[in-house]
Structures are given as C-alpha cells and as structure tokens.
Amino acid sequence: MSRKVLRTKEELESILTSGGLELAESYDSSKSYPKNLYLLTKCKICNTEAHYRIAYIIEKTDLGESVCRACYWNAWMRSSHPIVHITSGNSFNEYSAIAKAYGYKLVNVLKDGSIDNTDTILLVVCSNCGKQTVKRSSDISFKCSCQTHLNTAAHYAPKITREVLEPEITYIQKTFLSIKEAKNTLCADVPELLEAWDDERSPYETTVCPTNWSGMCPGDGQYRFKCKHGHHPYAYPYTYLELGCPACRSQATRGTGLFLTDTNPEIASEWLREKNGVYTPYNIRDNSKRSVWWKCMVCSYEWQATPRDRQRKDGQMCPNCGKIQGSIAWIYPKLAEQWDPSNSDSPWCVRPSTKLNVPPLWVCENNHTHIYRATVVSRIHGAGCPECTDSHKSRIELKYFDAVQKKIRTARSGARYNFNNFSYNWSIDISFCIHGQKFAIEYDGEYWHKGRRDVDKRKSSELLDAGFIVIRIREANLPSLYIQSPSYYEIFVPANDSDFENNKERLITCITRIFTDQM
C-alpha cells in the first residue's frame, strides 16, 4: 500500500487487524486518514486502549513485533503475570502521583512490578494533548512528545498584537444607473447627488453622465460637491455616484500606507528625532530617498542615511558596531538575555538563521552557574539548560544523581562538555570535580544502550583522554566495554532498580575508594 493516505474503512481495519488491534473510536468516512495520524486502538489480547500512529502500526507489524506496548513490555520483561487493569489501591495511588508530576493522568496500572521485581507498566493520558499511551515506570520521566519542549519558539518570540481589519466604509451607493440610463437622468433625480450638490450650476439642468463624455477635455464636466464630512471635491456626477467623496476614500486608506513605523519597527526605533525636525517614522515612507539621522540602539553611534538605503543589504548594519537588522536580540529579547558575554559575537550581530562554526554559550536563566553550548536554532525551538531539565533522563539515572549529590553538593546532571579532543558535544549523566580531579558517571540501561557499544566506548575513551575518571553503571544484560585504563571502572547492576540501595552503596564506595587512592 503505497499511498500516504487511507481512504476506506476496510484499508484501516486490515492494517489494525494485522497488528492485533481494533479501532476503539468511531470511523469517520468524511475524512482521510494520513499515516502520521494517531488512532485510539484496542488490543485484541489484553484489551488495552492506546493511541498509535498508523505508520507505527505498519512498521511494527512488518518487523513481526507486537504493536501493543503493554503486551510487548510484559513479554520483554519475561513476566509470567498477565496484563490486568488496576484502578485503585496503594499501588495505583503511588503511581498516580508520579504520573501527575510528569504531566500525565494515570488511567490503569497494567502490571505491578513489585510482584516479580520488574518494571511497572502504566496506562496514562497526557494532560496536555490527551494522547493515551503505555509507559514503563522507568520511562515516564521522559514525558509526552508534546511536552518535550514546552518553551517553543512562541515562548521567546514577541507577541503579535496586530490583526487585519476590514477598511472603514465611507460611502454606500443606493442608486445604480447604467451609462445609458445616466445619460438620460438628471442629477436632481438622484437623491445622493442632489443632497451633496454644491455647484453654481443647477442639478436640474445637468445629466449624471454627459452625452459627449468621450470628446471632453480633462477636467471638463466636473462639478463641486459637499460630503457629510465637509469636503468639497470636484468630480464627475457619475463617478461621485459610484465612489463617493475622493477625500474620504483617501483618509480611510491613509492608515495602511507604507510608513516606516508600520513596515520596519526596528529601523524606526533608531530614528534620531532631535535632528530630523518635523520628519518622523510616522510620516516618512520606507522607500523614501530623504537623508535623515539615525542613532544605533546598541552603541549610540549617529549617522545619516536614507530609509531606502537602510533597508538594502549593505545598509542594514551600524557603521560603527556592526549591529544588524533582524538579530536574535531584536526578535527574541528574552533569549538574548541568556547569551553568554564570553561569546565572540554579540546577539545583535547574529540572526536566528545564522549557522555558527561553534555553538554559542548560554547562561541558564534559573541557575547562572550553569553555562552550556547549544545552537541558536535549538534554543529558538525550546531547548533549555540540560542540567535543569528532566527530559531525556531516566528515573533510575535521576535516583543515582540524587544519591551522589547528597554526598557531593557540586555534582551536575546532564552537563555538556566540549573539549578539543571531543568528536561530539557530550552530555554526561553525572559529573563533578573533587580537588581538581574530574569524575564522569554514566548509567547504561539495556533499552537505550543495546547495540551502542561502539558509541559508549568512543565516549568513554574521549572522556578518559580529557582527564576524567569514568565510572559506567551498566545493566547486567549489556556486555563489558573492555577498556584498559586505570581511570575506567564498570559496575554491573540488575536490569531494574529492585536492589537500588545496595547498588547505590556500591557506587559511593567506588567513588570513595578512587578518591582515597588518588590522594
């Protein structure tokens, strides 16, 4: 099936049936079903209702893998206990509080992990988007995909307060005449013309449209009118009947003119009022060739240029400091506040689309001691301080971090480092420094690190070369990295955190022994 859109109920049911599912929502024949659409489905084996994308169902079916995540995780844990749907009790209340902390509402506890010392399987609904999914208790801290980046571009971007309005109505035509009818109709017989007539010539002797119009010279045949706003325009009667007062029409559209303050607020904010006299951004158009004075909002440098030239590519910079138009500091002022002063470029000289050779440094808005590197694009799209966020950090990893931080207050979670020998801007699960010696602790869960031995080995080697003592906590099903170095240690733990207290003590003892040996 090559189409990207499913159009029939039979096609949909065929895909769901092959994945062991059935539709748990009503089918709407009036809409198409693109393959990236989430459907509420029901597992035919365990009766668990959850949302899955159509493309995801097709992918897992082709791999021969169970689509229902409840069935998949239960089989992956080699549990002999079936999926149940617990909706009350101590276990439900405990995990309900955990789910709420990460933006979910608990629907059911599908399997209580305390029965067989495995992970608990939960059915949760995202409080933000309403998507119902199956989660392991160890993965619930990753949050829903819609909450991964709560601080999206809209968070930093200036709020748009302008809206497109309908133009003000200045005239309503009530009498409609064709050219032929107008040639045989007197102005006095048309109420709109008679009411507005203000000419010395009589409307009782003047037709709406002259019979010899095509042979008249410009200006001939125009008469003086008076509108309700006091204007006295000269116009052809037929034209006035159709369009009304030309002065009123002009005033109605004056506010939509291309004045500088409307078309380019950034340039308008640098207008030097003291030297430009009666001219302001409100009465000078953006394509004006008049030479006026400007004052840079960054360095206060003053210079002369035309509005037209300032909007050209070579005229957008301040001649003194190089400040450009459309910079991060202008478009995303809150983001610019987090720009680290040690960066070689100013936020006034970098546009949102600029790709820098080295990602700039940022200062965390919550903790100014956290300084990290991130690309401008990722920051605009919501990426925040890696140490302050819980996103992309497993629950067990955070438990080990809490245990280490109780002993070493300077420990950091998810801090990024970028030494010269690094092939990547590595993020370290737990890192700290004691008397000049750097420590890096990594937790390697089987789910995320299976098949990533080469990456783990490369990261460990680069950390060792950078002077770190590396401790890897690896789940028992993962193989050793076999790194031969006096600064490298491995601690193997069970695939779940059932014996966490003992494993925590093993880690603390290892750190203490290493530090003692170093002394």
Secondary structure, DSSP 8 states (H G I E B T S, - for coil): ---SEE--HHHHHHHHHHTTEEE-S---TTS-EETT-EEEEEETTT--EEEEEHHHHHHHHHHT--S-HHHHHHHHTT--S----B-SSHHHHHHHHHHHHTTEEEEEEEE-TTTTTS--EEEEEETTT--EEEEETTTGGG--GGGTTSS-HHHHS---------------------HHHHTT-BGGGSHHHHHHB--SS-GGG-BSS-TTGGG--TTTT-EEB--TTS---EE-HHHHHHH--HHHHHHHHHTTS-BHHHH-HHHHTTB-HHHHTT--TTTSBTT----EEEE-TTT--EEEE-HHHHTSGGGSS-TTT---TT-HHHH-HHHHTTB-TTSSS-GGG--TT---SS--EEE-SS-TT-EEE--HHHHHTT---TTT--TT--HHHHHHHHHHHHH-TT-EEEEE---TT-SS--EEEEEEEETTEEEEEEEE-HHHHTT-HHHHHHHHHHHHHTTEEEEEEEETTS-------TTEEEEEE-SSSTTHHHHHHHHHHHHHHHHHHH-
